């Protein structure tokens, strides 16, 4: 029996003022990819979690400035999976790795210091309420500069934008779910497509079913996004005319459409997305952020077909 969460999220590109619900929980028992069950398998199990971040305390120094649009895109992506996260900081930039409460979706984000207009930091980790940070950053207009500063005495993150200053209490990283270990997967099939093409296929699947299939047949030389409901079905084929790169291999997996919609709709318009997948293995959707000064890998566990 399926125990996946019920996620309410509008399938729209206008996400500036949206609230992404990532607090739903599941009673599933973290099945592995070898199990045959009617449920999603975990992209990162509880046993793979690492309880020790690179640094255990806040950085002695963190002061940065970044354009509002790339920061908004990053927050949209992370909030599609979790509502709070550990942010690891050092001189080279920031890193966030987080898994959703149901253990079905995971994000692995790296943002280089070069993505910022200015960046000064020492190694450390802070806990961030992503919804509260979004509240402040959403006040910025396109082209505005967002100033970030960690007040080490009060342990508050100061966010300054358009003449306003918002002081946000940081969370204790120890109270936030441990960072998972990124599993090493051999995923044979790979295709790189424009985000809008991927979104079109996912939206088509949403018309008929609750789950979406990714399929590839090397003889057909087509990447298929399909869905089958009780009475209707959809088959959306992407071939050489629409992909930017491909590794053809036999592969077929089924995924929660609610999760897939949340991931795809938070990929910025115009971005190229690489989808790596296998047969009944997690899919990895990766793309650049901040004009190539960072990257994010979105992992989604499959639903095993019986």
HELIX and SHEET records of a PDB file:
HELIX    1   1 UNK A   46  UNK A   48  5                                   3    
HELIX    2   2 UNK A   68  UNK A   79  1                                  12    
HELIX    3   3 UNK A  113  UNK A  115  5                                   3    
HELIX    4   4 UNK A  130  UNK A  137  1                                   8    
HELIX    5   5 UNK A  173  UNK A  175  5                                   3    
HELIX    6   6 UNK A  195  UNK A  206  1                                  12    
HELIX    7   7 UNK A  257  UNK A  265  1                                   9    
SHEET    1   A 2 UNK A  49  UNK A  50  0                                        
SHEET    2   A 2 UNK A 179  UNK A 180 -1                                        
SHEET    1   B 5 UNK A 118  UNK A 121  0                                        
SHEET    2   B 5 UNK A  62  UNK A  67 -1                                        
SHEET    3   B 5 UNK A 145  UNK A 151 -1                                        
SHEET    4   B 5 UNK A 156  UNK A 161 -1                                        
SHEET    5   B 5 UNK A 164  UNK A 169 -1                                        
SHEET    1   C 9 UNK A 124  UNK A 129  0                                        
SHEET    2   C 9 UNK A  84  UNK A  90 -1                                        
SHEET    3   C 9 UNK A  93  UNK A  99 -1                                        
SHEET    4   C 9 UNK A 105  UNK A 112 -1                                        
SHEET    5   C 9 UNK A 294  UNK A 300 -1                                        
SHEET    6   C 9 UNK A 283  UNK A 289 -1                                        
SHEET    7   C 9 UNK A 272  UNK A 277 -1                                        
SHEET    8   C 9 UNK A 189  UNK A 194 -1                                        
SHEET    9   C 9 UNK A 243  UNK A 247 -1                                        
SHEET    1   D 4 UNK A 233  UNK A 238  0                                        
SHEET    2   D 4 UNK A 222  UNK A 228 -1                                        
SHEET    3   D 4 UNK A 211  UNK A 217 -1                                        
SHEET    4   D 4 UNK A 251  UNK A 256 -1                                        
END                                                                             
